[in-house]
Amino acid sequence: MTTESIILAAGYSSRFNFKDNSYKKYLLPFERSTILNYVIVGMIYSGIDKINLIVDAHAKTTKITKSCYRFLKRIGINSDELKLNFIRNDYIERENGYSLFLGINEVESDKFVLSMSDHIFSINIYDDLIKNFKNEDIVLATDPMKIDGYYDLEDCTKVFGENYEIKEIGKKISEYNRLDMGAFIMKTNTIKNVAQKVADKLQKFGVSDILLSAVNNNLIVKYLDFPETIWLDVDNHIEYGKLKKIFNKTNEYQPFNLDLSFKKSTF
């Protein structure tokens, strides 16, 4: 069965202060489309044909779908081969772990790729996660900080890992040797059970809480390093400015290393 994916897109986008609650940071213009559409195309190029998007009550799903399909048509991808499944999170105050919990219950494949809606990478990180998957319970894409990055270190989720195994994760851990890049591959049924237990116990919880619970239950939770990859979490205007500067037609980096042919000059 083809690997599915979950994109976490439910949130306030509060750092951007949009006047319209339906406008989210993943809808910001990027290159020839939007941030979200590039995430989706990166997934399609990795062989994913069902994408589960977790959105909040304000999201205009019809508009998002039309924008996506219009972009796919322009780059020669048949939208009939893609299923976009929108899952509404009415309790976004429970944080992104709850969004993941909702999404897992819609996944039909035995494993799935998880990504944030606002993370852009210089390689197709989803393809690499799928190709390197060896039946672990969770594999997290990590930055070992070997090169100068464009990320906001203070805002990053930190990871301490040894011998490819994750020992600790969190934004405030004192000892760390890697950064969480916001892309994962997970075993569906196993993590569904873990997420259910965390959801029963905690009102607010993040993806990191689910991962930590898996670690504490002696599941196979590993990291996969991407030492040469440029990546950005577009969480505010400063990061958005960096995104537009780093990934552009005159730069060496392209989002997800995609070589796209466009049928029109505008979108």
C-alpha positions, -999 to 999 in steps of 0.1 A, spaced: 0 0 0 12 35 -8 24 56 21 -1 83 32 8 116 49 -5 139 75 0 177 73 -6 196 105 -22 229 94 -45 238 123 -33 268 142 -37 305 149 -8 319 128 -8 345 156 27 358 149 15 372 115 -15 390 129 -37 383 98 -70 403 99 -88 374 82 -89 343 105 -92 320 74 -59 332 61 -30 311 74 8 313 71 8 282 49 -12 302 23 15 329 20 28 333 -16 60 314 -22 78 310 -55 50 303 -81 23 293 -56 19 289 -18 40 274 9 14 246 14 13 237 -23 50 231 -24 48 209 7 20 189 -11 40 186 -44 71 174 -24 49 147 -10 35 138 -44 70 134 -58 78 110 -30 50 87 -41 22 99 -17 -13 100 -32 -34 105 -1 -27 135 21 -46 141 53 -47 178 62 -56 188 97 -72 222 97 -91 245 120 -127 257 117 -117 288 99 -99 271 70 -115 275 36 -110 239 23 -126 245 -11 -103 274 -18 -72 254 -6 -82 225 -28 -88 247 -59 -54 264 -54 -37 231 -51 -53 215 -81 -46 246 -102 -9 244 -93 -8 207 -101 -23 214 -135 3 240 -142 32 216 -135 16 187 -154 4 165 -124 -30 148 -128 -50 159 -97 -73 129 -102 -45 108 -87 -44 128 -55 -68 126 -26 -69 155 -2 -87 146 30 -95 175 53 -99 167 90 -112 195 112 -97 202 146 -122 221 167 -99 222 197 -67 237 184 -59 249 219 -51 213 226 -20 219 204 -5 199 175 -3 166 192 -41 165 193 -41 173 155 -18 143 150 -41 122 171 -71 132 149 -51 126 117 -39 91 126 -74 78 129 -80 86 92 -48 69 79 -53 36 61 -17 28 52 5 9 76 29 39 79 26 76 72 48 107 67 41 136 91 50 172 83 42 207 94 24 228 68 50 256 70 83 238 68 103 240 36 134 220 28 161 221 1 158 184 -6 128 161 -8 130 150 28 98 129 26 113 108 -1 144 101 19 124 92 50 103 67 30 134 52 13 153 48 46 124 34 66 132 1 82 100 -7 101 109 16 131 80 30 151 91 66 145 119 82 126 124 119 129 144 140 104 171 159 123 196 186 117 230 178 134 240 214 131 271 208 111 266 239 89 252 273 96 215 272 93 187 297 88 166 284 116 157 303 148 176 282 174 156 296 204 124 285 188 136 251 176 127 218 192 159 202 204 168 166 203 194 145 222 202 113 204 229 86 204 235 58 179 205 68 159 182 65 189 163 95 204 168 99 241 152 133 248 133 159 229 119 193 238 123 231 233 138 236 268 161 206 272 196 216 284 216 190 266 210 184 229 230 176 197 204 179 170 173 199 160 138 186 151 132 195 114 95 189 116 93 158 93 87 122 104 77 88 93 56 67 118 41 33 120 3 38 120 -12 14 145 16 16 170 16 54 172 -22 55 171 -22 36 204 4 59 219 -14 90 208 -47 77 223 -30 72 257 -15 106 256 -48 122 246 -65 105 274 -40 118 299 -32 153 287 -55 182 277 -27 200 258 1 180 241 25 183 212 39 159 188 70 158 210 49 145 239 37 116 217 73 109 207 85 110 243 58 86 253 69 62 226 105 65 239 94 58 275 75 28 263 106 14 247 94 17 212 119 21 183 123 58 180 152 69 158 165 100 141 178 104 105 204 132 101 202 156 72 235 175 77 236 194 44 199 203 41 187 239 43 153 242 60 130 268 74 101 269 98 81 298 85 67 310 118 69 347 116 77 376 92 114 373 96 115 336 87 92 343 57 116 369 45 144 344 48 124 319 29 118 342 -1 155 352 -1 169 316 1 146 298 -22 142 318 -55 148 313 -92 183 328 -90 195 309 -60 211 274 -59 183 261 -37 149 250 -48 121 239 -25 123 201 -21 148 202 -49 120 202 -73 126 209 -110 92 221 -121 81 231 -156 53 257 -156 28 261 -184 21 297 -175 42 326 -163 18 336 -135 -5 318 -110 
